[in-house]
Amino acid sequence: MDSQRENSLRLLAENCVNFDAELLALLDKVYSEKGWDFRNYKMSSVKRRVMKRLNARNVSSCADYLEVLDSDKAEYARFFSSLTIKVSEFFREPEAFSALEAAMASFYRRSEGLRVWSCGAAYGEEAYTLAIILSEFLSPGALERTRIFATDIDGAALDCARKARYRDESLRNVSTERRRAYFEEEEGVFKVRFGIRNLVKFGCLDIVSHSPLLKIDVLACRNVFIYFNKRLQEEVFWKIDYALNPGGVLMMGKAEAIPSSFAYGYERLAACTNIYRKRDRR
Ligand SMILES: C[S@@+](CC[C@H](N)C(=O)[O-])C[C@H]1O[C@@H](n2cnc3c(N)ncnc32)[C@H](O)[C@@H]1O
């Protein structure tokens, strides 16, 4: 290797080491100032998101970005919003929801009230999808006794979720019949009808630092674990497992998996979908 190339590779490596150290200092500061703990999120994705904020604020290092945060407190909210990715849609990965409908028919009675949790609910599409499925499956009396909780770390996203207004592209997996039955359209905006909206209770919950909900029968935690590193996935899965009743149904995202130390406790319900039943070990 010629010495010029060797030199530039060494500089690149040194810059990377500096960037990583500065990034950790930035995440520490965000945690101590705001309590948002991104330190065990997947660093590749965190780095991409932080670089976006650096570019947006026209600074070239995390150290400079720390000064931006000190001088403009509103930047914290933008940083937070950039790190919590809220891409979602109704009936996302439709085959998973078909598998859920089959699981409901096999394991639950129509007359049974259920406790359901959408953890990492973003703008509410997943929680309302669950509400639609439950309203079709359960008897009116059971639906009245059913509780659907939708939580997220991002309170501003939940405020949007409560308004329940969506663009057409969020509904691309929703059939014409369901669009008609569950949405009111006005000038290209689709509002979830009151009967479905009223079934879902939204609340802020950081699954990394807060305690989980309890006694849950159906739990969707989809496309949240992909942002965590392996250690955090294990820690958070402990809470998910604690929340779920024996025999309960768990939905995870397509690119996610149950950590290996918990795998023995779960049975996969449908090939090609990440939907599981917690084994009853009582
Ligand atoms: C890509 S969205 C997934 C939305 C939906 N579950 C789905 O699969 O379509 C990821 C969501 O996880 C939330 N999230 C990230 N970290 C979280 C945490 N520590 N606690 C709770 N929610 C978190 C984000 O705010 C975001 O709304």
The ligand as an SDF file (V2000), in Angstrom:
LIG
                    3D

 27 29  0  0  0  0  0  0  0  0999 V2000
  -41.5290    2.0590   12.7160 C   0  0  0  0  0  0  0  0  0  0  0  0
  -42.6400    2.5060   13.9810 S   0  0  0  0  0  0  0  0  0  0  0  0
  -43.6280    1.0540   14.1260 C   0  0  0  0  0  0  0  0  0  0  0  0
  -45.0970    1.3510   14.0590 C   0  0  0  0  0  0  0  0  0  0  0  0
  -45.9880    0.0990   14.0670 C   0  0  0  0  0  0  0  0  0  0  0  0
  -45.7430   -0.7010   15.2280 N   0  0  0  0  0  0  0  0  0  0  0  0
  -45.7850   -0.6990   12.8190 C   0  0  0  0  0  0  0  0  0  0  0  0
  -45.1320   -1.7260   12.8390 O   0  0  0  0  0  0  0  0  0  0  0  0
  -46.2770   -0.2770   11.7650 O   0  0  0  0  0  0  0  0  0  0  0  0
  -41.6010    2.4080   15.4350 C   0  0  0  0  0  0  0  0  0  0  0  0
  -42.2340    3.1060   16.6290 C   0  0  0  0  0  0  0  0  0  0  0  0
  -41.5300    2.7290   17.8040 O   0  0  0  0  0  0  0  0  0  0  0  0
  -41.5030    3.8530   18.6580 C   0  0  0  0  0  0  0  0  0  0  0  0
  -40.4380    3.6800   19.6520 N   0  0  0  0  0  0  0  0  0  0  0  0
  -39.0980    3.7820   19.4890 C   0  0  0  0  0  0  0  0  0  0  0  0
  -38.4810    3.6060   20.6660 N   0  0  0  0  0  0  0  0  0  0  0  0
  -39.4470    3.3770   21.5870 C   0  0  0  0  0  0  0  0  0  0  0  0
  -39.4420    3.1420   22.9870 C   0  0  0  0  0  0  0  0  0  0  0  0
  -38.2950    3.1090   23.6720 N   0  0  0  0  0  0  0  0  0  0  0  0
  -40.6150    2.9550   23.6110 N   0  0  0  0  0  0  0  0  0  0  0  0
  -41.7930    3.0130   22.9310 C   0  0  0  0  0  0  0  0  0  0  0  0
  -41.8650    3.2550   21.6110 N   0  0  0  0  0  0  0  0  0  0  0  0
  -40.7070    3.4300   20.9500 C   0  0  0  0  0  0  0  0  0  0  0  0
  -41.2590    5.0160   17.7030 C   0  0  0  0  0  0  0  0  0  0  0  0
  -41.6010    6.2580   18.2820 O   0  0  0  0  0  0  0  0  0  0  0  0
  -42.1440    4.6210   16.5370 C   0  0  0  0  0  0  0  0  0  0  0  0
  -43.4140    5.1840   16.6620 O   0  0  0  0  0  0  0  0  0  0  0  0
  1  2  1  0
  2  3  1  0
  2 10  1  0
  3  4  1  0
  4  5  1  0
  5  6  1  0
  5  7  1  0
  7  8  2  0
  7  9  1  0
 10 11  1  0
 11 12  1  0
 11 26  1  0
 12 13  1  0
 13 14  1  0
 13 24  1  0
 14 15  1  0
 14 23  1  0
 15 16  2  0
 16 17  1  0
 17 18  1  0
 17 23  2  0
 18 19  1  0
 18 20  2  0
 20 21  1  0
 21 22  2  0
 22 23  1  0
 24 25  1  0
 24 26  1  0
 26 27  1  0
M  CHG  2   2   1   9  -1
M  END
$$$$
